Amino acid sequence: MRRVVVLALGSFCCGSLWGQAGPYVRQEVDQAGSDRGKRVYTQFCINCHGALAKGTEQGPDLIRSPLVLRDRLGDQIGPALKKLANHKTDLTQAQVADLTHFLKDQIETTAKNRNPEHPPNVLTGNREAGRAYFNGAGKCNTCHSPSGDLAGVGRKYMPVDLQQRFLFPRRSKPIQVTVTPSGGQPVTGALERIDDFNVAVRDASGEYRTFTRTSALRVDINDPLAAHNQMLDVYTDQDMHNVVRYLESLK
C-alpha cells in the first residue's frame, strides 16, 4: 500500500512539473508541434529509427517503446537523450516537446492504420518511368547498379522495407571528416559531433579531439549518404513510387 501511495505521489509531481495530467491520460497531440518535431526527427533520428519510427537494425522501434508511451511533453525522452551515447544531447526543451508530439502522432497514426495481414501497397508507380529516373534525373546510376550492388534487391526485401531503404539508406560506416587548423596538420577521423561552435573527431588512434570552429578552421565532411539526404527535397511522390516499382522488379 505504501508503495502505491509513493508511486501515485511521484506521478502527481511529474504531472505538476510539466503542467499536464498524469501518465495514464493520453497526451493531446499539437499538430504544429508535431510538424516541427518531424523536422527534428528527420534531422537527428531517422537514420537509426526509420521513416515511421518503427526501428531499423541500428535503432529500436519507438512506436512500441515503453519510454515513449509513458512520456508526456518530453519528461521521459528529454532525460533519456542526455544519457544515451551517440544521441543529440543538447536539444532544447521546446525541441524535445515537439519531438514527443511527433512520436505521439506517429503512434496514433499507426494505431488507426494497423493491418498486419495486408500492409499498404507501395507499388503504385510505373516501372519504366522509375528506370528512366534511376538512370536520368535521379542520377542513381552514378553510385548504384542493377547488376551490381542492387542485383536481386527486389527479392531481398518486402516492398515497404524496400521503399524505406531507398529513401533512408542505413549508415554502415561513420561519417568521415578532415579538420585542418590554420597552419597546422589535418586531422582525419570519424565525425563525433558538429555544431556552429565546435567539431569533434575520433582519429585513427581512437583519440577524441575537439576543435573550436573559426573562420580559419577548415572542415571537410565526407558523408556517403549526403546525396540521398539532399534528394529528399527533390523527389516528387510520383518519382519515389516509380523508383520503388523499378527496384522491386530487380529480381
Residue, then its C-alpha position, 0 to 999 in steps of 0.5 A: m500500500r505504501r508503495v502505491v501511495v509513493l508511486a501515485l505521489g511521484s506521478f502527481c509531481c511529474g504531472s505538476l512539473w510539466g503542467q499536464a495530467g498524469p501518465y495514464v491520460r493520453q497526451e493531446v497531440d499539437q499538430a504544429g508541434s508535431d510538424r516541427g518535431k518531424r523536422v527534428y526527427t528527420q534531422f537527428c533520428i531517422n537514420c537509426h529509427g526509420a521513416l515511421a519510427k518503427g526501428t531499423e537494425q541500428g535503432p529500436d522501434l519507438i512506436r512500441s517503446p515503453l519510454v515513449l508511451r509513458d512520456r508526456l511533453g518530453d519528461q521521459i525522452g528529454p532525460a533519456l537523450k542526455k544519457l544515451a551515447n551517440h544521441k543529440t544531447d543538447l536539444t532544447q526543451a521546446q525541441v524535445a516537446d515537439l519531438t514527443h508530439f511527433l512520436k505521439d502522432q506517429i503512434e496514433t497514426t499507426a494505431k488507426n492504420r494497423n493491418p498486419e495481414h495486408p500492409p499498404n501497397v507501395l507499388t503504385g508507380n510505373r516501372e519504366a518511368g522509375r528506370a528512366y529516373f534511376n538512370g536520368a534525373g535521379k542520377c542513381n546510376t552514378c553510385h548504384s547498379p542493377s547488376g551490381d550492388l542492387a542485383g536481386v534487391g527486389r527479392k531481398y526485401m518486402p516492398v515497404d522495407l524496400q521503399q524505406r531503404f531507398l529513401f533512408p539508406r542505413r549508415s554502415k560506416p561513420i561519417q568521415v571528416t578532415v579538420t585542418p587548423s590554420g597552419g597546422q596538420p589535418v586531422t582525419g577521423a570519424l565525425e563525433r559531433i558538429d555544431d556552429f561552435n565546435v567539431a569533434v573527431r575520433d582519429a585513427s588512434g581512437e583519440y577524441r579531439t575537439f576543435t573550436r570552429t573559426s573562420a580559419l578552421r577548415v572542415d571537410i565532411n565526407d558523408p556517403l549518404a549526403a546525396h540521398n539526404q539532399m534528394l529528399d527535397v527533390y523527389t516528387d511522390q510520383d518519382m519515389h513510387n516509380v523508383v520503388r516499382y523499378l527496384e522491386s522488379l530487380k529480381 
